[in-house]
Amino acid sequence: IKLKPGAVVAIVIGAAALSFSLSALLLPLALALVLTIVLSVLLPIAIIDRMRKARLDKLTQQLPDALELMARALKVGHPLNTSIEAVSREMAAPIAIEFERMVDQVTYGEDIVTAFHDLATRNRSEDFDYLAVAVGIQHGTGGNLARILEILAKVIRDRSTMRRKISAISAEGRVSAMILSVLP
């Protein structure tokens, strides 16, 4: 969200005042007040939560491509810093924005492991946690990070495919349950 928190609060208060004044004309005062509170508190929270989930879904969808780009850069001989920067330049938002934050962190003196840990903290997803742990272990013990990133990208893709298959297989049961629930 590009707006500052104060601007969001001001918009919510303005919308609440407008909805209260309009609903007070049509409904009893107590009902108008309850409706205004529900709309001005629950609706913005629901909208922001939906935006957060959509962004996290987009990040998770882009992560395997970003990992493969990093792995290719590492195979060519670029250092990890440069491969992170390549992701921030070559990929689309929102993953590019997150990796750009990591580039800034490392540029200003932060450790790479800490930057990956912060990435996982900002984006609460198992996939980002796995990435942070993999980079942390590799940084401490050494090894072929390019191969680790390729395997992680494949695992993330396979998990996503499995989730979609499970959703498709269980769709008929969910629809049947909804229809049977509505009929009585």
C-alpha positions in Angstrom: 0.0 0.0 0.0 1.5 3.3 -1.1 -0.4 5.4 1.4 1.0 6.2 4.8 -0.8 4.8 7.9 -2.1 8.2 8.8 -3.6 8.7 5.4 -5.3 5.3 5.6 -6.8 6.2 9.1 -8.0 9.5 7.7 -9.7 7.8 4.8 -11.3 5.3 7.1 -12.6 8.0 9.4 -13.9 10.1 6.5 -15.7 7.1 5.0 -17.1 6.2 8.5 -18.5 9.7 8.9 -20.0 9.7 5.4 -21.5 6.2 5.8 -22.9 7.2 9.3 -24.5 10.4 8.0 -26.1 8.5 5.0 -27.2 5.5 7.0 -28.6 7.7 9.8 -31.0 9.2 7.3 -32.4 5.8 6.4 -32.0 3.7 9.5 -32.5 4.1 13.3 -29.5 5.9 14.9 -28.3 2.8 16.9 -28.4 0.6 13.8 -26.7 3.2 11.7 -23.9 3.4 14.3 -23.4 -0.4 14.4 -23.4 -0.6 10.6 -20.9 2.2 10.4 -18.6 0.6 13.0 -18.8 -2.7 11.2 -18.1 -1.2 7.8 -15.4 1.1 9.0 -13.5 -1.5 11.0 -14.0 -4.8 9.4 -14.1 -3.8 5.7 -10.7 -2.1 5.7 -9.2 -5.0 7.6 -10.7 -7.5 5.1 -9.4 -5.4 2.2 -5.9 -5.1 3.5 -5.8 -8.8 4.4 -6.9 -9.8 0.9 -4.2 -7.5 -0.6 -1.6 -9.1 1.7 -2.6 -12.6 0.7 -2.6 -11.7 -3.0 0.9 -10.2 -2.7 2.2 -13.3 -0.8 0.7 -15.6 -3.4 2.3 -13.6 -6.2 5.7 -13.7 -4.3 5.4 -17.4 -3.8 4.6 -17.9 -7.4 7.6 -15.8 -8.5 10.1 -17.4 -6.0 11.1 -20.5 -8.1 11.9 -18.3 -11.1 14.0 -16.0 -8.9 15.8 -18.9 -7.4 16.6 -20.3 -10.8 17.9 -16.9 -11.9 20.1 -16.8 -8.9 21.4 -20.3 -9.5 22.2 -19.5 -13.1 24.1 -16.4 -12.0 26.0 -18.4 -9.5 26.9 -21.1 -12.0 28.3 -18.5 -14.3 30.6 -17.3 -11.5 28.9 -14.3 -10.1 28.9 -13.8 -6.3 25.7 -14.1 -4.3 25.4 -10.3 -4.0 25.3 -10.0 -7.8 22.8 -12.8 -8.2 20.5 -11.1 -5.7 20.9 -7.8 -7.6 20.1 -9.6 -10.9 16.8 -10.8 -9.5 16.0 -7.2 -8.3 16.7 -5.9 -11.8 15.3 -8.7 -14.0 12.2 -9.9 -12.2 8.8 -8.1 -11.9 7.3 -6.8 -8.8 6.7 -7.8 -6.0 9.7 -10.2 -5.9 12.0 -7.5 -7.4 11.0 -5.1 -4.7 11.8 -7.6 -1.9 15.2 -8.5 -3.5 15.9 -4.8 -4.0 15.4 -4.4 -0.2 18.0 -7.2 0.3 20.4 -5.5 -2.0 20.0 -2.2 0.0 20.5 -4.1 3.2 23.7 -5.7 2.0 25.0 -2.5 0.5 24.6 -0.7 3.8 26.6 -3.3 5.6 24.1 -6.0 6.7 25.2 -9.6 6.5 23.7 -11.7 3.6 22.3 -14.3 6.0 20.6 -11.6 8.0 19.1 -10.1 4.8 17.7 -13.5 3.8 16.3 -14.0 7.3 14.7 -10.5 7.2 13.2 -11.5 3.8 11.6 -14.6 5.4 10.4 -12.5 8.3 8.7 -9.9 6.1 7.1 -12.6 3.9 5.6 -15.2 6.2 5.8 -18.3 4.0 7.5 -21.7 4.4 9.2 -21.2 1.1 11.0 -18.1 2.2 11.9 -19.8 5.5 13.4 -22.7 3.6 15.4 -20.2 1.4 16.7 -18.3 4.5 17.8 -21.6 6.2 19.4 -22.9 3.0 21.4 -19.8 2.5 22.3 -19.6 6.2 23.6 -23.2 6.3 25.4 -22.9 3.0 27.1 -19.7 4.2 28.2 -21.4 7.4 29.4 -24.7 6.0 30.0 -24.0 2.3 28.8 -26.1 -0.6 27.1 -25.7 -4.0 24.6 -23.0 -3.4 23.5 -23.0 -7.1 22.5 -26.7 -6.8 20.7 -26.0 -3.5 18.7 -23.2 -5.1 17.8 -25.3 -8.1 16.5 -28.1 -5.9 14.6 -25.6 -3.7 13.0 -24.1 -6.8 11.9 -27.6 -7.9 10.5 -28.4 -4.5 8.5 -25.2 -4.4 7.1 -25.8 -7.8 6.2 -29.4 -7.0 4.5 -28.4 -3.7 2.5 -25.8 -5.6 1.5 -28.3 -8.3 0.4 -30.8 -5.5 -1.7 -28.1 -3.8 -3.5 -27.4 -7.1 -4.1 -31.1 -7.7 -5.5 -31.6 -4.2 -7.7 -28.5 -4.7 -9.0 -29.8 -8.1 -9.6 -33.3 -6.7 -11.5 -32.0 -3.6 -13.5 -29.4 -5.5 -16.4 -31.8 -6.3 -16.7 -32.7 -2.7 -16.7 -29.1 -1.6 -19.4 -28.1 -4.1 -21.5 -31.1 -3.1 -21.2 -30.1 0.6 -22.3 -26.6 -0.2 -25.3 -27.7 -2.2 -26.4 -30.2 0.4 -25.9 -27.5 3.1 -28.1 -25.0 1.2 -30.9 -27.4 0.2 -32.5 -28.0 3.7 
